[in-house]
């Protein structure tokens, strides 16, 4: 599955839009990256840019943007209301999907090293990418701002992690840059049935991590409690990694709790929502809905949907589309306006807009298969048969979960449904991937061969494409076989009225295994790397053997109950 990260660089220019355009043009030139937002500020003289994509491509785009900023922004002449110490002031990487924070840190440090060494810019690594605890905090790295750099750079304590540790004409021009890795931040507002900012603030103080000022006697009018330094003492709120304040939105005529969820792995959206609901009720108010400001990762909204499904004692092994619908309705994300997942969920914004086989209706897919076009072929059909088999196993699990919704067994079958969904989602992707693999072979054969260099390049491309066309059906075989565990479980303990569906699912999965195996065989026939071919065929034969055994076991279970 594709790894996705976000990059949110802040550039020290918010007034000259032509300069900002030159920087963002560099980002948009990199394939695999999508520019999501450009937010210039005149008073701050600063622009926040947001873009997402695959890690290597995002890092390349970030490097090019930093380079262009270093060429077009002169820090020796910069003024603005926001703290800053470089032309590119900060450049954080944020894990979005299928990538860990540890992996993101490695990308951030690699990017920091490249910027420091190739562009001769002093670099400080901060947040999760920091090499020392003191440098985790951006404010520490940027203390004294640009004006303090000349003296700080040459100290042992604040020597840059990468790049020059001296003040010269180049550094005077670019300043320094903080490169880091941080968690995804979700800007999220919760709507209340009141116009009172005071009451909204009371709830915000209840839930935000900082909490409220501690007072003697009455929690609102009592005398503030001060520490030994004369500063107010705070009572922590209920939610970690949450910043919140109450405000009134004239456009909507309601008060909101405006929240920044700075680490949704600690406090996810749905927990923030439910906690505000509880506190609102305690204050005699009611939450009417909520609003997502900006974008969010797919997993965050899926987690919310599954959370509310579990509260309803419903299976979570349903389509992502349905899970998102549950999340939107439960959180009231469509109260103030339509919620369009394609504009609000990062992964959907990055989806390839080219036509996909799996987006066709059933009739068109069948007719396209029957046409004189060479694809989709047997490999894609094998993957689709496997997807239907896993879907049938998932259906039986969902039906069984519904039957047991009044006791705790529904969770057992919900887990099986989720597992089945995992398999059929993977196999649906393999439908198009098998056709893509075939197309790569056709493209390789179409390469020029007018000289020895071109012939060698063409030969290598054909080799790589053929190898990929072997690996894809082998992967389909594995997934089809593994999916049969769901059908076996459902044939054993699933809803008796749907036992035949588990059997049909097993047959479809086995057909997927055999169909993919035929594609493995035909693609290995003339492949030159015989060691690779022998290894693949050995693995494929074993998968076919185990799939046949499992199919027989499932069908025996089914037949015994008919």
SULTA-V903601 format. One record per backbone hydrogen bond with DSSP energy under -1.0 kcal/mol. CO is the residue of the C=O (numbers start at 1). NH is the residue of the N-H. E is the energy in kcal/mol with one decimal. If there is no record, write none. Layout:
co=[CO/CO]
nh=[NH/NH]
e=[E/E]
//
This chain:
co=[4/4/5/6/7/9/10/11/11/15/16/17/18/19/20/21/22/23/24/25/27/30/32/34/37/39/41/41/43/46/47/48/50/50/51/52/53/54/55/56/57/58/59/60/61/62/63/64/65/66/67/68/69/74/75/84/85/87/89/90/91/92/93/94/97/100/101/102/103/104/105/106/107/108/109/110/111/112/113/114/115/122/123/123/124/126/127/133/136/137/138/142/145/146/148/149/152/162/168/169/170/171/173/174/177/178/179/180/181/186/187/188/189/190/191/192/194/196/197/198/199/200/201/202/203/204/206/207/209/212/214/218/223/225/227/231/233/235/241/242/243/245/247/249/249/254/255/256/257/258/259/260/260/261/263/263/268/269/270/271/272/273/274/275/276/277/278/279/280/281/286/289/291/296/297/298/299/300/301/302/303/304/305/306/307/308/309/310/316/319/320/321/322/323/324/325/326/327/328/332/332/340/340/341/344/345/346/357/361/362/363/364/365/366/377/378/379/380/381/382/383/384/385/386/387/388/389/390/391/392/393/394/395/396/397/398/399/400/402/404/408/409/410/411/412/413/414/415/416/417/418/419/420/421/422/423/424/425/426/427/429/430/431/432/433/434/435/436/437/438/439/440/441/442/444/451/452/453/454/455/456/457/458/459/460/461/462/463/464/465/467/468/470/471/472/473/474/475/476/477/478/479/481/482/483/484/485/486/487/488/489/490/495/496/498/499/500/501/502/503/504/505/506/507/508/509/510/511/512/513/514/515/516/517/518/519/520/524/528/529/530/531/532/533/534/535/536/537/538/539/540/541/542/543/544/545/546/547/548/549/550/551/552/553/554/555/556/558]
nh=[96/97/53/94/51/49/89/13/47/17/20/21/22/23/24/25/26/27/28/29/30/33/54/52/50/48/45/46/81/41/11/39/36/37/7/34/5/58/59/60/61/62/63/64/65/66/67/68/69/70/71/72/73/77/78/146/176/12/178/10/180/8/182/6/4/104/105/106/107/108/109/110/111/112/113/114/115/116/117/118/119/177/161/162/179/129/130/136/127/141/142/145/148/149/152/153/155/123/172/173/174/175/75/87/124/91/126/93/128/261/293/259/291/257/288/194/255/200/201/202/203/204/205/206/207/208/238/239/237/235/225/222/216/233/230/227/214/212/262/209/260/258/256/253/254/249/192/247/190/245/188/243/262/186/266/267/272/273/274/275/276/277/278/279/280/281/282/283/285/284/193/191/189/346/301/302/303/304/305/306/307/308/309/310/311/312/314/313/318/323/324/325/326/327/328/329/330/331/333/290/335/343/344/345/296/349/350/360/365/366/367/368/369/370/381/382/383/384/385/386/387/388/389/390/391/392/393/394/395/396/397/398/399/400/401/402/403/404/405/407/411/413/414/415/416/417/418/419/420/421/422/423/424/425/426/427/428/429/430/431/433/434/435/436/437/438/439/440/441/442/443/444/445/446/447/455/456/457/458/459/460/461/462/463/464/465/466/467/468/469/471/472/474/475/476/477/478/479/480/481/482/483/484/485/486/488/489/490/491/492/493/494/498/499/502/503/504/505/506/507/508/509/510/511/512/513/514/515/516/517/518/519/520/521/522/523/524/527/530/533/534/535/536/537/538/539/540/541/542/543/544/545/546/547/548/549/550/551/552/553/554/555/556/557/558/559/560/561]
e=[-2.3/-1.7/-1.8/-2.9/-2.2/-2.5/-2.3/-2.1/-2.5/-1.1/-1.5/-2.4/-1.7/-1.7/-2.8/-2.2/-1.0/-1.2/-2.3/-1.0/-1.5/-1.1/-1.3/-2.2/-2.8/-2.1/-1.0/-1.4/-1.8/-2.4/-2.8/-2.6/-2.7/-1.8/-2.9/-3.0/-2.7/-2.7/-2.5/-1.9/-2.6/-2.6/-2.4/-2.3/-2.2/-2.6/-2.4/-2.4/-2.5/-2.3/-1.2/-1.6/-2.2/-1.6/-1.2/-1.8/-2.9/-2.9/-2.2/-2.4/-1.1/-1.8/-2.1/-2.9/-2.2/-2.0/-2.6/-1.6/-1.9/-2.5/-2.7/-2.2/-2.5/-2.6/-2.4/-2.0/-2.6/-2.5/-2.6/-2.8/-1.8/-2.5/-2.1/-1.4/-2.0/-1.7/-1.7/-1.5/-1.9/-1.5/-2.3/-2.8/-1.4/-1.3/-2.1/-2.7/-1.8/-2.8/-2.6/-1.2/-2.3/-3.2/-3.1/-3.0/-2.3/-2.6/-1.5/-2.5/-2.1/-3.0/-2.5/-2.4/-3.2/-2.5/-1.8/-1.0/-2.7/-1.8/-2.8/-1.7/-1.5/-2.4/-2.9/-1.3/-1.8/-2.6/-1.9/-2.5/-1.1/-3.2/-2.9/-1.6/-3.0/-2.7/-2.1/-3.0/-3.6/-1.6/-1.8/-2.3/-2.6/-3.0/-3.1/-2.0/-1.2/-2.8/-2.3/-2.1/-2.2/-1.8/-2.8/-2.2/-1.0/-2.0/-1.8/-2.2/-2.1/-2.4/-2.4/-2.3/-2.1/-2.3/-2.1/-2.3/-2.9/-2.1/-1.7/-1.3/-3.5/-1.6/-1.7/-2.4/-2.9/-2.1/-1.2/-2.3/-2.7/-1.4/-2.4/-2.7/-2.0/-2.0/-2.2/-2.5/-1.4/-1.2/-2.6/-1.1/-1.1/-2.3/-2.7/-1.8/-2.0/-2.1/-2.9/-2.4/-2.6/-2.5/-2.0/-1.8/-1.6/-2.0/-1.0/-2.2/-2.1/-1.8/-1.2/-1.8/-2.5/-2.2/-2.6/-2.8/-2.1/-1.9/-2.2/-2.6/-1.9/-2.2/-2.8/-2.2/-2.2/-2.4/-2.2/-2.5/-2.2/-2.0/-1.9/-2.3/-2.4/-2.1/-1.8/-2.5/-2.7/-2.3/-2.4/-2.1/-1.8/-1.8/-1.4/-1.8/-1.1/-1.6/-2.2/-2.1/-1.4/-2.4/-2.4/-2.0/-2.5/-2.6/-2.1/-1.8/-2.6/-2.4/-1.7/-2.4/-1.8/-1.5/-1.5/-1.0/-1.9/-2.3/-1.1/-2.5/-2.2/-1.9/-2.5/-2.0/-1.4/-2.0/-2.5/-2.2/-2.4/-1.2/-1.4/-2.5/-2.3/-2.2/-2.5/-2.5/-2.4/-2.1/-2.5/-2.1/-2.4/-2.5/-2.5/-2.2/-2.1/-2.1/-2.2/-2.1/-1.5/-2.2/-2.1/-2.5/-2.0/-2.4/-2.7/-2.5/-2.8/-2.2/-1.3/-1.4/-1.5/-2.4/-2.1/-2.3/-2.4/-1.4/-2.6/-1.7/-1.5/-1.6/-1.2/-1.5/-2.5/-2.3/-1.8/-2.1/-2.5/-2.4/-2.5/-2.3/-2.1/-2.0/-2.6/-2.9/-2.2/-2.0/-1.9/-1.3/-2.0/-2.6/-2.3/-1.7/-1.5/-1.1/-1.7/-2.2/-2.8/-1.8/-2.4/-2.8/-2.0/-1.9/-2.8/-2.5/-1.6/-2.1/-2.5/-2.2/-2.5/-2.6/-2.1/-1.9/-2.5/-2.6/-2.2/-2.1/-2.4/-2.6/-2.2/-1.9/-2.5/-3.0/-2.0/-1.3]
//
